Amino acid sequence: MNSIHLSYPKATLEEYGYKNHVILKTLWRILKALLVAFSVFMLYISIVLIAIQSFNSSASTTEFTGFTFQNYVDMFSKRSLTN
């Protein structure tokens, strides 16, 4: 009996449909880090803006007219707020 030995070329991963997603994974990791950083920034910027506005001498919050501690003096001089 004669057996014929056939030799086929080895298939590559791309021929099986494999796609290298290293670049997409890296971009996604960077995007997630930027999204987390932006979210934390947005959370803390509101606290910073409220703290800055608490020293504003104007009653309007749209303009900063001057620096004052009068709001804190008024707050601590009221007995209902200190008890």
N, C-alpha and C positions, 0 to 999 in steps of 0.2 A: 504494500500500500504506500503510495507516494503521498506525503503530506506537504502541502504548499504552505510555506510560512509567509504570511502577508504582513507587511510593515506599514502602519498608518502613521502619519505625522501627529504629534501630540497637539491637542487643541489648547488654545490659550484661554485665559480667563475671560477676555473680552468676547471671544467667540461663544462662550456660554451665557453672555449677557451681563457679566460683572462690570460695574462702573465704579471707578475710584472716586469716593466722595470725601476725600481728605480736605480738599479746598472748601467744600460746602460746610463741612463740620467745623473747620477753623473759622469761617465767616460767621456761622451761627453762634459759636462760642463768643466771638468778639461782639456780635450784635446783642447777645444776652447780657454781657457785661456792661455795654453802653446803656441798655434799657434799665438795668438795675441802678446804675449810677445816675441816670436821668431821673428815675423815680425818687431816689433818695434826695437828690438835689431839689426836686419840686416839693417834697415834703418839708425840707428844712428851710427853703427860701421863704415860705410863708411865715415861719416862726421868726426869722430874722427881720422880715418886713414889719411884723407886728411890734417887735422890740424897737425898731428904729422909729416907727410911728408913735410909740408911747412917749418919746421925747420931743415930739412936734409941738410947737407953740400954737399952731393953727388948729381950729376946730375941723377944718376940712382935711380929709385924708388924701385928696388929690394933689395937694401942694405942700411942700415942706418949707415953712416960712422962718423957722428958727429953732434953736435948741433950748429946751427948758426942762426943769425938774418939777414944774408947778403941778402937773398931773399927779405925781407921786406925793407931793406935799398935801394936796387936796385929799388924796385917798387915805393917807395915814392920819389926817386931822379929823376925819369922820369917825365917831365912836362906833357906829354900826358896822363899819368895815374892819375895825381892829379887834373886835371881840369875837 
